[in-house]
Amino acid sequence: MSGNRALLDSNIIILASKEKIDIEKLFENYDTFFVSIITYMEV
């Protein structure tokens, strides 16, 4: 399996929802994103 993958934690998701990080830049750097069930429940 090739490509860049990222596991998102609750801090990244919360900061992205508040527009405190550049989501476009994040999307440029990675091909696939994963969120754990724990992070899902936290957010």
C-alpha positions in Angstrom: 0.0 0.0 0.0 1.5 3.4 -1.0 0.6 6.9 -0.2 0.8 9.1 2.9 -1.6 8.3 5.6 -2.5 10.3 8.8 -4.2 9.4 12.0 -6.1 12.5 13.2 -6.4 13.1 16.9 -9.1 15.2 18.7 -6.8 18.3 18.9 -6.4 18.4 15.1 -10.1 18.0 14.5 -11.1 20.6 17.0 -8.5 23.1 15.7 -9.6 22.5 12.2 -13.2 23.1 13.1 -12.2 26.5 14.7 -10.2 27.3 11.6 -6.9 27.7 13.6 -5.0 25.4 11.3 -4.8 25.4 7.5 -6.9 22.4 6.4 -6.0 22.8 2.7 -2.3 22.4 3.6 -3.1 19.3 5.6 -5.1 17.8 2.6 -2.1 18.5 0.3 0.3 16.5 2.4 -1.7 13.3 3.0 -3.8 11.0 0.8 -5.8 9.2 3.4 -7.0 10.1 6.9 -8.1 7.9 9.8 -9.9 8.7 13.0 -9.9 6.2 15.9 -13.2 5.4 17.6 -11.9 7.0 20.8 -11.2 10.3 19.0 -14.6 10.1 17.4 -16.3 9.8 20.8 -14.1 12.6 22.3 -15.0 15.1 19.6 
